[in-house]
Amino acid sequence: GLEMVVILTIRRDGTVTNTYIEKKSRDPFFDQFVMKTIQSVDAMPRFPPLMRQQSIEVGLRFRPGELVTAN
């Protein structure tokens, strides 16, 4: 099935500073949907005080059958 993997770099304050595609799906429309969805997020939650890193990289895996819509 289709799968896209995107890597985000997130700073302590929740700002997403870098986004890159590690693996594209075989469907350009799905890839475009995923990237637009990620770009629509203003920020992630701040790191908790005990977390000392200045930034982290997070891998996100997207599959069409696992997408959920909010009502």
PDB file of N, CA, C, O and CB in Angstrom:
ATOM      1  N   GLY A   1       0.801  -1.186   0.000  1.00  0.00           N
ATOM      2  CA  GLY A   1       0.000   0.000   0.000  1.00  0.00           C
ATOM      3  C   GLY A   1       0.847   1.253   0.000  1.00  0.00           C
ATOM      4  O   GLY A   1       2.074   1.196   0.077  1.00  0.00           O
ATOM      5  N   LEU A   2       0.187   2.360  -0.086  1.00  0.00           N
ATOM      6  CA  LEU A   2       0.877   3.649  -0.078  1.00  0.00           C
ATOM      7  C   LEU A   2       1.420   3.958   1.307  1.00  0.00           C
ATOM      8  O   LEU A   2       0.790   3.662   2.322  1.00  0.00           O
ATOM      9  CB  LEU A   2      -0.063   4.770  -0.539  1.00  0.00           C
ATOM     10  N   GLU A   3       2.598   4.556   1.327  1.00  0.00           N
ATOM     11  CA  GLU A   3       3.192   4.984   2.587  1.00  0.00           C
ATOM     12  C   GLU A   3       4.159   6.119   2.299  1.00  0.00           C
ATOM     13  O   GLU A   3       4.924   6.072   1.335  1.00  0.00           O
ATOM     14  CB  GLU A   3       3.912   3.804   3.307  1.00  0.00           C
ATOM     15  N   MET A   4       4.117   7.131   3.140  1.00  0.00           N
ATOM     16  CA  MET A   4       5.041   8.254   3.040  1.00  0.00           C
ATOM     17  C   MET A   4       5.651   8.462   4.415  1.00  0.00           C
ATOM     18  O   MET A   4       4.954   8.395   5.427  1.00  0.00           O
ATOM     19  CB  MET A   4       4.325   9.554   2.528  1.00  0.00           C
ATOM     20  N   VAL A   5       6.967   8.716   4.451  1.00  0.00           N
ATOM     21  CA  VAL A   5       7.653   8.970   5.714  1.00  0.00           C
ATOM     22  C   VAL A   5       8.263  10.365   5.644  1.00  0.00           C
ATOM     23  O   VAL A   5       9.004  10.690   4.716  1.00  0.00           O
ATOM     24  CB  VAL A   5       8.751   7.884   6.002  1.00  0.00           C
ATOM     25  N   VAL A   6       7.937  11.184   6.646  1.00  0.00           N
ATOM     26  CA  VAL A   6       8.421  12.562   6.717  1.00  0.00           C
ATOM     27  C   VAL A   6       9.162  12.735   8.038  1.00  0.00           C
ATOM     28  O   VAL A   6       8.703  12.272   9.082  1.00  0.00           O
ATOM     29  CB  VAL A   6       7.242  13.594   6.589  1.00  0.00           C
ATOM     30  N   ILE A   7      10.314  13.407   7.984  1.00  0.00           N
ATOM     31  CA  ILE A   7      11.108  13.684   9.175  1.00  0.00           C
ATOM     32  C   ILE A   7      10.972  15.166   9.514  1.00  0.00           C
ATOM     33  O   ILE A   7      11.172  16.025   8.656  1.00  0.00           O
ATOM     34  CB  ILE A   7      12.606  13.292   8.961  1.00  0.00           C
ATOM     35  N   LEU A   8      10.630  15.462  10.771  1.00  0.00           N
ATOM     36  CA  LEU A   8      10.520  16.843  11.252  1.00  0.00           C
ATOM     37  C   LEU A   8      11.609  17.108  12.283  1.00  0.00           C
ATOM     38  O   LEU A   8      11.918  16.242  13.103  1.00  0.00           O
ATOM     39  CB  LEU A   8       9.115  17.112  11.861  1.00  0.00           C
ATOM     40  N   THR A   9      12.185  18.296  12.243  1.00  0.00           N
ATOM     41  CA  THR A   9      13.056  18.758  13.318  1.00  0.00           C
ATOM     42  C   THR A   9      12.243  19.753  14.131  1.00  0.00           C
ATOM     43  O   THR A   9      11.723  20.732  13.594  1.00  0.00           O
ATOM     44  CB  THR A   9      14.394  19.404  12.766  1.00  0.00           C
ATOM     45  N   ILE A  10      12.137  19.494  15.435  1.00  0.00           N
ATOM     46  CA  ILE A  10      11.317  20.319  16.322  1.00  0.00           C
ATOM     47  C   ILE A  10      12.208  20.924  17.399  1.00  0.00           C
ATOM     48  O   ILE A  10      12.969  20.211  18.053  1.00  0.00           O
ATOM     49  CB  ILE A  10      10.165  19.487  16.960  1.00  0.00           C
ATOM     50  N   ARG A  11      12.114  22.246  17.584  1.00  0.00           N
ATOM     51  CA  ARG A  11      12.893  22.944  18.621  1.00  0.00           C
ATOM     52  C   ARG A  11      12.171  22.903  19.957  1.00  0.00           C
ATOM     53  O   ARG A  11      10.992  22.556  20.027  1.00  0.00           O
ATOM     54  CB  ARG A  11      13.158  24.406  18.213  1.00  0.00           C
ATOM     55  N   ARG A  12      12.887  23.259  21.013  1.00  0.00           N
ATOM     56  CA  ARG A  12      12.343  23.256  22.384  1.00  0.00           C
ATOM     57  C   ARG A  12      11.009  23.971  22.503  1.00  0.00           C
ATOM     58  O   ARG A  12      10.120  23.530  23.231  1.00  0.00           O
ATOM     59  CB  ARG A  12      13.328  23.895  23.327  1.00  0.00           C
ATOM     60  N   ASP A  13      10.873  25.090  21.777  1.00  0.00           N
ATOM     61  CA  ASP A  13       9.650  25.890  21.890  1.00  0.00           C
ATOM     62  C   ASP A  13       8.497  25.331  21.053  1.00  0.00           C
ATOM     63  O   ASP A  13       7.408  25.906  21.038  1.00  0.00           O
ATOM     64  CB  ASP A  13       9.932  27.319  21.472  1.00  0.00           C
ATOM     65  N   GLY A  14       8.729  24.216  20.358  1.00  0.00           N
ATOM     66  CA  GLY A  14       7.690  23.592  19.552  1.00  0.00           C
ATOM     67  C   GLY A  14       7.720  23.985  18.083  1.00  0.00           C
ATOM     68  O   GLY A  14       6.938  23.468  17.286  1.00  0.00           O
ATOM     69  N   THR A  15       8.613  24.892  17.719  1.00  0.00           N
ATOM     70  CA  THR A  15       8.728  25.322  16.333  1.00  0.00           C
ATOM     71  C   THR A  15       9.285  24.194  15.467  1.00  0.00           C
ATOM     72  O   THR A  15      10.272  23.554  15.829  1.00  0.00           O
ATOM     73  CB  THR A  15       9.621  26.568  16.229  1.00  0.00           C
ATOM     74  N   VAL A  16       8.655  23.960  14.338  1.00  0.00           N
ATOM     75  CA  VAL A  16       9.167  22.991  13.373  1.00  0.00           C
ATOM     76  C   VAL A  16      10.129  23.738  12.462  1.00  0.00           C
ATOM     77  O   VAL A  16       9.720  24.642  11.733  1.00  0.00           O
ATOM     78  CB  VAL A  16       8.003  22.307  12.553  1.00  0.00           C
ATOM     79  N   THR A  17      11.417  23.363  12.498  1.00  0.00           N
ATOM     80  CA  THR A  17      12.427  24.111  11.755  1.00  0.00           C
ATOM     81  C   THR A  17      12.846  23.444  10.459  1.00  0.00           C
ATOM     82  O   THR A  17      13.416  24.094   9.583  1.00  0.00           O
ATOM     83  CB  THR A  17      13.628  24.314  12.609  1.00  0.00           C
ATOM     84  N   ASN A  18      12.573  22.167  10.329  1.00  0.00           N
ATOM     85  CA  ASN A  18      12.989  21.472   9.118  1.00  0.00           C
ATOM     86  C   ASN A  18      12.020  20.324   8.852  1.00  0.00           C
ATOM     87  O   ASN A  18      11.593  19.627   9.772  1.00  0.00           O
ATOM     88  CB  ASN A  18      14.450  20.950   9.245  1.00  0.00           C
ATOM     89  N   THR A  19      11.690  20.147   7.611  1.00  0.00           N
ATOM     90  CA  THR A  19      10.825  19.044   7.195  1.00  0.00           C
ATOM     91  C   THR A  19      11.424  18.446   5.938  1.00  0.00           C
ATOM     92  O   THR A  19      11.685  19.161   4.970  1.00  0.00           O
ATOM     93  CB  THR A  19       9.347  19.520   6.953  1.00  0.00           C
ATOM     94  N   TYR A  20      11.641  17.152   5.945  1.00  0.00           N
ATOM     95  CA  TYR A  20      12.076  16.535   4.698  1.00  0.00           C
ATOM     96  C   TYR A  20      11.438  15.165   4.523  1.00  0.00           C
ATOM     97  O   TYR A  20      11.079  14.486   5.486  1.00  0.00           O
ATOM     98  CB  TYR A  20      13.601  16.418   4.661  1.00  0.00           C
ATOM     99  N   ILE A  21      11.313  14.792   3.276  1.00  0.00           N
ATOM    100  CA  ILE A  21      10.679  13.524   2.926  1.00  0.00           C
ATOM    101  C   ILE A  21      11.743  12.440   2.906  1.00  0.00           C
ATOM    102  O   ILE A  21      12.703  12.509   2.139  1.00  0.00           O
ATOM    103  CB  ILE A  21       9.949  13.614   1.550  1.00  0.00           C
ATOM    104  N   GLU A  22      11.564  11.449   3.752  1.00  0.00           N
ATOM    105  CA  GLU A  22      12.480  10.307   3.758  1.00  0.00           C
ATOM    106  C   GLU A  22      12.045   9.261   2.728  1.00  0.00           C
ATOM    107  O   GLU A  22      12.876   8.602   2.102  1.00  0.00           O
ATOM    108  CB  GLU A  22      12.546   9.676   5.167  1.00  0.00           C
ATOM    109  N   LYS A  23      10.726   9.125   2.567  1.00  0.00           N
ATOM    110  CA  LYS A  23      10.200   8.146   1.612  1.00  0.00           C
ATOM    111  C   LYS A  23       8.905   8.682   1.013  1.00  0.00           C
ATOM    112  O   LYS A  23       7.952   8.972   1.735  1.00  0.00           O
ATOM    113  CB  LYS A  23       9.960   6.764   2.297  1.00  0.00           C
ATOM    114  N   LYS A  24       8.876   8.811  -0.306  1.00  0.00           N
ATOM    115  CA  LYS A  24       7.652   9.225  -0.994  1.00  0.00           C
ATOM    116  C   LYS A  24       6.772   8.009  -1.244  1.00  0.00           C
ATOM    117  O   LYS A  24       7.254   6.886  -1.389  1.00  0.00           O
ATOM    118  CB  LYS A  24       7.981   9.943  -2.330  1.00  0.00           C
ATOM    119  N   SER A  25       5.477   8.263  -1.290  1.00  0.00           N
ATOM    120  CA  SER A  25       4.563   7.206  -1.729  1.00  0.00           C
ATOM    121  C   SER A  25       4.631   7.175  -3.256  1.00  0.00           C
ATOM    122  O   SER A  25       5.378   7.943  -3.863  1.00  0.00           O
ATOM    123  CB  SER A  25       3.074   7.453  -1.210  1.00  0.00           C
ATOM    124  N   ARG A  26       3.881   6.320  -3.851  1.00  0.00           N
ATOM    125  CA  ARG A  26       3.849   6.281  -5.315  1.00  0.00           C
ATOM    126  C   ARG A  26       2.720   7.139  -5.868  1.00  0.00           C
ATOM    127  O   ARG A  26       2.413   7.078  -7.059  1.00  0.00           O
ATOM    128  CB  ARG A  26       3.697   4.841  -5.806  1.00  0.00           C
ATOM    129  N   ASP A  27       2.101   7.941  -5.002  1.00  0.00           N
ATOM    130  CA  ASP A  27       0.967   8.770  -5.409  1.00  0.00           C
ATOM    131  C   ASP A  27       1.273  10.234  -5.109  1.00  0.00           C
ATOM    132  O   ASP A  27       1.260  10.637  -3.945  1.00  0.00           O
ATOM    133  CB  ASP A  27      -0.335   8.322  -4.688  1.00  0.00           C
ATOM    134  N   PRO A  28       1.547  11.040  -6.140  1.00  0.00           N
ATOM    135  CA  PRO A  28       1.894  12.445  -5.901  1.00  0.00           C
ATOM    136  C   PRO A  28       0.782  13.243  -5.218  1.00  0.00           C
ATOM    137  O   PRO A  28       1.072  14.194  -4.492  1.00  0.00           O
ATOM    138  CB  PRO A  28       2.243  13.104  -7.205  1.00  0.00           C
ATOM    139  N   PHE A  29      -0.475  12.877  -5.434  1.00  0.00           N
ATOM    140  CA  PHE A  29      -1.575  13.589  -4.774  1.00  0.00           C
ATOM    141  C   PHE A  29      -1.575  13.320  -3.270  1.00  0.00           C
ATOM    142  O   PHE A  29      -1.811  14.228  -2.473  1.00  0.00           O
ATOM    143  CB  PHE A  29      -2.928  13.175  -5.386  1.00  0.00           C
ATOM    144  N   PHE A  30      -1.311  12.079  -2.887  1.00  0.00           N
ATOM    145  CA  PHE A  30      -1.218  11.733  -1.466  1.00  0.00           C
ATOM    146  C   PHE A  30      -0.042  12.465  -0.826  1.00  0.00           C
ATOM    147  O   PHE A  30      -0.175  13.022   0.263  1.00  0.00           O
ATOM    148  CB  PHE A  30      -1.065  10.202  -1.282  1.00  0.00           C
ATOM    149  N   ASP A  31       1.109  12.465  -1.500  1.00  0.00           N
ATOM    150  CA  ASP A  31       2.289  13.163  -0.976  1.00  0.00           C
ATOM    151  C   ASP A  31       2.001  14.649  -0.776  1.00  0.00           C
ATOM    152  O   ASP A  31       2.382  15.229   0.241  1.00  0.00           O
ATOM    153  CB  ASP A  31       3.487  12.982  -1.925  1.00  0.00           C
ATOM    154  N   GLN A  32       1.331  15.255  -1.741  1.00  0.00           N
ATOM    155  CA  GLN A  32       0.992  16.676  -1.645  1.00  0.00           C
ATOM    156  C   GLN A  32       0.040  16.920  -0.471  1.00  0.00           C
ATOM    157  O   GLN A  32       0.199  17.901   0.256  1.00  0.00           O
ATOM    158  CB  GLN A  32       0.357  17.172  -2.964  1.00  0.00           C
ATOM    159  N   PHE A  33      -0.934  16.051  -0.282  1.00  0.00           N
ATOM    160  CA  PHE A  33      -1.866  16.167   0.840  1.00  0.00           C
ATOM    161  C   PHE A  33      -1.122  16.099   2.173  1.00  0.00           C
ATOM    162  O   PHE A  33      -1.370  16.904   3.070  1.00  0.00           O
ATOM    163  CB  PHE A  33      -2.933  15.059   0.770  1.00  0.00           C
ATOM    164  N   VAL A  34      -0.213  15.140   2.294  1.00  0.00           N
ATOM    165  CA  VAL A  34       0.560  14.989   3.535  1.00  0.00           C
ATOM    166  C   VAL A  34       1.380  16.244   3.804  1.00  0.00           C
ATOM    167  O   VAL A  34       1.370  16.753   4.925  1.00  0.00           O
ATOM    168  CB  VAL A  34       1.486  13.753   3.458  1.00  0.00           C
ATOM    169  N   MET A  35       2.087  16.753   2.803  1.00  0.00           N
ATOM    170  CA  MET A  35       2.937  17.928   3.017  1.00  0.00           C
ATOM    171  C   MET A  35       2.105  19.167   3.355  1.00  0.00           C
ATOM    172  O   MET A  35       2.510  19.956   4.208  1.00  0.00           O
ATOM    173  CB  MET A  35       3.792  18.197   1.772  1.00  0.00           C
ATOM    174  N   LYS A  36       0.968  19.352   2.715  1.00  0.00           N
ATOM    175  CA  LYS A  36       0.100  20.492   3.049  1.00  0.00           C
ATOM    176  C   LYS A  36      -0.424  20.368   4.473  1.00  0.00           C
ATOM    177  O   LYS A  36      -0.531  21.365   5.188  1.00  0.00           O
ATOM    178  CB  LYS A  36      -1.081  20.589   2.056  1.00  0.00           C
ATOM    179  N   THR A  37      -0.748  19.155   4.884  1.00  0.00           N
ATOM    180  CA  THR A  37      -1.228  18.932   6.248  1.00  0.00           C
ATOM    181  C   THR A  37      -0.146  19.286   7.259  1.00  0.00           C
ATOM    182  O   THR A  37      -0.426  19.958   8.252  1.00  0.00           O
ATOM    183  CB  THR A  37      -1.672  17.472   6.434  1.00  0.00           C
ATOM    184  N   ILE A  38       1.075  18.846   7.021  1.00  0.00           N
ATOM    185  CA  ILE A  38       2.187  19.149   7.932  1.00  0.00           C
ATOM    186  C   ILE A  38       2.443  20.651   7.971  1.00  0.00           C
ATOM    187  O   ILE A  38       2.657  21.210   9.047  1.00  0.00           O
ATOM    188  CB  ILE A  38       3.469  18.398   7.501  1.00  0.00           C
ATOM    189  N   GLN A  39       2.425  21.307   6.825  1.00  0.00           N
ATOM    190  CA  GLN A  39       2.687  22.746   6.767  1.00  0.00           C
ATOM    191  C   GLN A  39       1.594  23.562   7.438  1.00  0.00           C
ATOM    192  O   GLN A  39       1.829  24.712   7.809  1.00  0.00           O
ATOM    193  CB  GLN A  39       2.836  23.188   5.331  1.00  0.00           C
ATOM    194  N   SER A  40       0.407  22.996   7.601  1.00  0.00           N
ATOM    195  CA  SER A  40      -0.685  23.732   8.241  1.00  0.00           C
ATOM    196  C   SER A  40      -0.558  23.759   9.767  1.00  0.00           C
ATOM    197  O   SER A  40      -1.285  24.492  10.438  1.00  0.00           O
ATOM    198  CB  SER A  40      -2.019  23.117   7.850  1.00  0.00           C
ATOM    199  N   VAL A  41       0.354  22.969  10.309  1.00  0.00           N
ATOM    200  CA  VAL A  41       0.567  22.943  11.762  1.00  0.00           C
ATOM    201  C   VAL A  41       1.497  24.096  12.126  1.00  0.00           C
ATOM    202  O   VAL A  41       2.623  24.169  11.636  1.00  0.00           O
ATOM    203  CB  VAL A  41       1.167  21.563  12.232  1.00  0.00           C
ATOM    204  N   ASP A  42       1.021  25.000  12.991  1.00  0.00           N
ATOM    205  CA  ASP A  42       1.836  26.150  13.382  1.00  0.00           C
ATOM    206  C   ASP A  42       3.005  25.747  14.265  1.00  0.00           C
ATOM    207  O   ASP A  42       4.133  26.187  14.044  1.00  0.00           O
ATOM    208  CB  ASP A  42       0.983  27.175  14.103  1.00  0.00           C
ATOM    209  N   ALA A  43       2.746  24.919  15.254  1.00  0.00           N
ATOM    210  CA  ALA A  43       3.807  24.497  16.169  1.00  0.00           C
ATOM    211  C   ALA A  43       3.365  23.238  16.901  1.00  0.00           C
ATOM    212  O   ALA A  43       2.179  22.921  16.987  1.00  0.00           O
ATOM    213  CB  ALA A  43       4.158  25.627  17.179  1.00  0.00           C
ATOM    214  N   MET A  44       4.336  22.552  17.412  1.00  0.00           N
ATOM    215  CA  MET A  44       4.101  21.376  18.241  1.00  0.00           C
ATOM    216  C   MET A  44       4.144  21.831  19.705  1.00  0.00           C
ATOM    217  O   MET A  44       4.529  22.967  19.979  1.00  0.00           O
ATOM    218  CB  MET A  44       5.168  20.242  17.953  1.00  0.00           C
ATOM    219  N   PRO A  45       3.758  20.973  20.641  1.00  0.00           N
ATOM    220  CA  PRO A  45       3.855  21.356  22.061  1.00  0.00           C
ATOM    221  C   PRO A  45       5.310  21.611  22.468  1.00  0.00           C
ATOM    222  O   PRO A  45       6.235  21.004  21.929  1.00  0.00           O
ATOM    223  CB  PRO A  45       3.244  20.257  22.957  1.00  0.00           C
ATOM    224  N   ARG A  46       5.488  22.518  23.427  1.00  0.00           N
ATOM    225  CA  ARG A  46       6.828  22.782  23.971  1.00  0.00           C
ATOM    226  C   ARG A  46       7.365  21.524  24.645  1.00  0.00           C
ATOM    227  O   ARG A  46       6.595  20.673  25.090  1.00  0.00           O
ATOM    228  CB  ARG A  46       6.797  23.969  24.981  1.00  0.00           C
ATOM    229  N   PHE A  47       8.685  21.414  24.715  1.00  0.00           N
ATOM    230  CA  PHE A  47       9.294  20.290  25.420  1.00  0.00           C
ATOM    231  C   PHE A  47       9.048  20.451  26.915  1.00  0.00           C
ATOM    232  O   PHE A  47       9.010  21.578  27.409  1.00  0.00           O
ATOM    233  CB  PHE A  47      10.819  20.197  25.117  1.00  0.00           C
ATOM    234  N   PRO A  48       8.882  19.361  27.641  1.00  0.00           N
ATOM    235  CA  PRO A  48       8.760  19.459  29.099  1.00  0.00           C
ATOM    236  C   PRO A  48      10.089  19.920  29.703  1.00  0.00           C
ATOM    237  O   PRO A  48      11.141  19.700  29.104  1.00  0.00           O
ATOM    238  CB  PRO A  48       8.331  18.094  29.707  1.00  0.00           C
ATOM    239  N   PRO A  49      10.060  20.557  30.879  1.00  0.00           N
ATOM    240  CA  PRO A  49      11.280  21.102  31.492  1.00  0.00           C
ATOM    241  C   PRO A  49      12.398  20.071  31.683  1.00  0.00           C
ATOM    242  O   PRO A  49      13.573  20.424  31.579  1.00  0.00           O
ATOM    243  CB  PRO A  49      10.940  21.706  32.824  1.00  0.00           C
ATOM    244  N   LEU A  50      12.068  18.833  31.955  1.00  0.00           N
ATOM    245  CA  LEU A  50      13.104  17.823  32.183  1.00  0.00           C
ATOM    246  C   LEU A  50      13.794  17.362  30.902  1.00  0.00           C
ATOM    247  O   LEU A  50      14.833  16.705  30.955  1.00  0.00           O
ATOM    248  CB  LEU A  50      12.505  16.633  32.877  1.00  0.00           C
ATOM    249  N   MET A  51      13.226  17.701  29.776  1.00  0.00           N
ATOM    250  CA  MET A  51      13.822  17.325  28.490  1.00  0.00           C
ATOM    251  C   MET A  51      14.861  18.380  28.129  1.00  0.00           C
ATOM    252  O   MET A  51      14.514  19.539  27.903  1.00  0.00           O
ATOM    253  CB  MET A  51      12.730  17.195  27.362  1.00  0.00           C
ATOM    254  N   ARG A  52      16.118  17.992  28.073  1.00  0.00           N
ATOM    255  CA  ARG A  52      17.221  18.956  27.925  1.00  0.00           C
ATOM    256  C   ARG A  52      17.632  19.253  26.485  1.00  0.00           C
ATOM    257  O   ARG A  52      18.343  20.227  26.238  1.00  0.00           O
ATOM    258  CB  ARG A  52      18.410  18.453  28.660  1.00  0.00           C
ATOM    259  N   GLN A  53      17.201  18.437  25.540  1.00  0.00           N
ATOM    260  CA  GLN A  53      17.610  18.649  24.153  1.00  0.00           C
ATOM    261  C   GLN A  53      17.119  20.000  23.636  1.00  0.00           C
ATOM    262  O   GLN A  53      16.059  20.485  24.030  1.00  0.00           O
ATOM    263  CB  GLN A  53      17.080  17.520  23.261  1.00  0.00           C
ATOM    264  N   GLN A  54      17.912  20.593  22.749  1.00  0.00           N
ATOM    265  CA  GLN A  54      17.511  21.840  22.096  1.00  0.00           C
ATOM    266  C   GLN A  54      16.565  21.568  20.930  1.00  0.00           C
ATOM    267  O   GLN A  54      15.739  22.409  20.577  1.00  0.00           O
ATOM    268  CB  GLN A  54      18.745  22.608  21.606  1.00  0.00           C
ATOM    269  N   SER A  55      16.697  20.382  20.336  1.00  0.00           N
ATOM    270  CA  SER A  55      15.809  19.991  19.238  1.00  0.00           C
ATOM    271  C   SER A  55      15.803  18.465  19.136  1.00  0.00           C
ATOM    272  O   SER A  55      16.695  17.784  19.642  1.00  0.00           O
ATOM    273  CB  SER A  55      16.261  20.642  17.882  1.00  0.00           C
ATOM    274  N   ILE A  56      14.774  17.955  18.470  1.00  0.00           N
ATOM    275  CA  ILE A  56      14.687  16.521  18.206  1.00  0.00           C
ATOM    276  C   ILE A  56      14.217  16.311  16.772  1.00  0.00           C
ATOM    277  O   ILE A  56      13.577  17.179  16.178  1.00  0.00           O
ATOM    278  CB  ILE A  56      13.724  15.821  19.214  1.00  0.00           C
ATOM    279  N   GLU A  57      14.543  15.152  16.233  1.00  0.00           N
ATOM    280  CA  GLU A  57      14.007  14.748  14.937  1.00  0.00           C
ATOM    281  C   GLU A  57      12.959  13.680  15.182  1.00  0.00           C
ATOM    282  O   GLU A  57      13.174  12.743  15.951  1.00  0.00           O
ATOM    283  CB  GLU A  57      15.133  14.229  13.983  1.00  0.00           C
ATOM    284  N   VAL A  58      11.827  13.832  14.519  1.00  0.00           N
ATOM    285  CA  VAL A  58      10.721  12.896  14.676  1.00  0.00           C
ATOM    286  C   VAL A  58      10.322  12.392  13.296  1.00  0.00           C
ATOM    287  O   VAL A  58      10.112  13.181  12.374  1.00  0.00           O
ATOM    288  CB  VAL A  58       9.509  13.563  15.405  1.00  0.00           C
ATOM    289  N   GLY A  59      10.219  11.089  13.162  1.00  0.00           N
ATOM    290  CA  GLY A  59       9.763  10.492  11.910  1.00  0.00           C
ATOM    291  C   GLY A  59       8.273  10.202  11.982  1.00  0.00           C
ATOM    292  O   GLY A  59       7.795   9.608  12.948  1.00  0.00           O
ATOM    293  N   LEU A  60       7.551  10.617  10.970  1.00  0.00           N
ATOM    294  CA  LEU A  60       6.111  10.370  10.899  1.00  0.00           C
ATOM    295  C   LEU A  60       5.812   9.515   9.674  1.00  0.00           C
ATOM    296  O   LEU A  60       6.264   9.816   8.570  1.00  0.00           O
ATOM    297  CB  LEU A  60       5.314  11.708  10.845  1.00  0.00           C
ATOM    298  N   ARG A  61       5.053   8.455   9.876  1.00  0.00           N
ATOM    299  CA  ARG A  61       4.681   7.546   8.793  1.00  0.00           C
ATOM    300  C   ARG A  61       3.198   7.755   8.484  1.00  0.00           C
ATOM    301  O   ARG A  61       2.353   7.684   9.375  1.00  0.00           O
ATOM    302  CB  ARG A  61       4.977   6.047   9.175  1.00  0.00           C
ATOM    303  N   PHE A  62       2.898   8.011   7.223  1.00  0.00           N
ATOM    304  CA  PHE A  62       1.520   8.249   6.795  1.00  0.00           C
ATOM    305  C   PHE A  62       1.087   7.145   5.841  1.00  0.00           C
ATOM    306  O   PHE A  62       1.785   6.819   4.881  1.00  0.00           O
ATOM    307  CB  PHE A  62       1.381   9.640   6.121  1.00  0.00           C
ATOM    308  N   ARG A  63      -0.083   6.578   6.127  1.00  0.00           N
ATOM    309  CA  ARG A  63      -0.710   5.577   5.258  1.00  0.00           C
ATOM    310  C   ARG A  63      -2.171   5.984   5.087  1.00  0.00           C
ATOM    311  O   ARG A  63      -2.829   6.300   6.079  1.00  0.00           O
ATOM    312  CB  ARG A  63      -0.582   4.111   5.858  1.00  0.00           C
ATOM    313  N   PRO A  64      -2.699   5.986   3.867  1.00  0.00           N
ATOM    314  CA  PRO A  64      -4.068   6.467   3.653  1.00  0.00           C
ATOM    315  C   PRO A  64      -5.119   5.762   4.496  1.00  0.00           C
ATOM    316  O   PRO A  64      -6.045   6.419   4.972  1.00  0.00           O
ATOM    317  CB  PRO A  64      -4.425   6.318   2.217  1.00  0.00           C
ATOM    318  N   GLY A  65      -5.019   4.492   4.696  1.00  0.00           N
ATOM    319  CA  GLY A  65      -6.019   3.762   5.462  1.00  0.00           C
ATOM    320  C   GLY A  65      -6.001   4.076   6.937  1.00  0.00           C
ATOM    321  O   GLY A  65      -6.926   3.708   7.661  1.00  0.00           O
ATOM    322  N   GLU A  66      -4.956   4.755   7.400  1.00  0.00           N
ATOM    323  CA  GLU A  66      -4.816   5.061   8.817  1.00  0.00           C
ATOM    324  C   GLU A  66      -5.090   6.521   9.131  1.00  0.00           C
ATOM    325  O   GLU A  66      -4.954   6.940  10.280  1.00  0.00           O
ATOM    326  CB  GLU A  66      -3.440   4.698   9.285  1.00  0.00           C
ATOM    327  N   LEU A  67      -5.472   7.300   8.133  1.00  0.00           N
ATOM    328  CA  LEU A  67      -5.778   8.704   8.367  1.00  0.00           C
ATOM    329  C   LEU A  67      -7.138   8.820   9.033  1.00  0.00           C
ATOM    330  O   LEU A  67      -8.082   8.116   8.672  1.00  0.00           O
ATOM    331  CB  LEU A  67      -5.744   9.506   7.047  1.00  0.00           C
ATOM    332  N   VAL A  68      -7.228   9.704   9.994  1.00  0.00           N
ATOM    333  CA  VAL A  68      -8.470   9.894  10.746  1.00  0.00           C
ATOM    334  C   VAL A  68      -8.904  11.336  10.582  1.00  0.00           C
ATOM    335  O   VAL A  68      -8.072  12.242  10.635  1.00  0.00           O
ATOM    336  CB  VAL A  68      -8.289   9.531  12.257  1.00  0.00           C
ATOM    337  N   THR A  69     -10.190  11.564  10.384  1.00  0.00           N
ATOM    338  CA  THR A  69     -10.701  12.925  10.303  1.00  0.00           C
ATOM    339  C   THR A  69     -11.444  13.258  11.583  1.00  0.00           C
ATOM    340  O   THR A  69     -12.094  12.399  12.180  1.00  0.00           O
ATOM    341  CB  THR A  69     -11.621  13.102   9.074  1.00  0.00           C
ATOM    342  N   ALA A  70     -11.342  14.504  11.996  1.00  0.00           N
ATOM    343  CA  ALA A  70     -12.049  14.964  13.196  1.00  0.00           C
ATOM    344  C   ALA A  70     -13.445  15.418  12.799  1.00  0.00           C
ATOM    345  O   ALA A  70     -13.629  16.027  11.746  1.00  0.00           O
ATOM    346  CB  ALA A  70     -11.272  16.121  13.905  1.00  0.00           C
ATOM    347  N   ASN A  71     -14.407  15.127  13.625  1.00  0.00           N
ATOM    348  CA  ASN A  71     -15.791  15.546  13.357  1.00  0.00           C
ATOM    349  C   ASN A  71     -16.105  16.842  14.053  1.00  0.00           C
ATOM    350  O   ASN A  71     -17.222  17.348  13.942  1.00  0.00           O
ATOM    351  CB  ASN A  71     -16.780  14.472  13.797  1.00  0.00           C
TER     352      ASN A  71
END
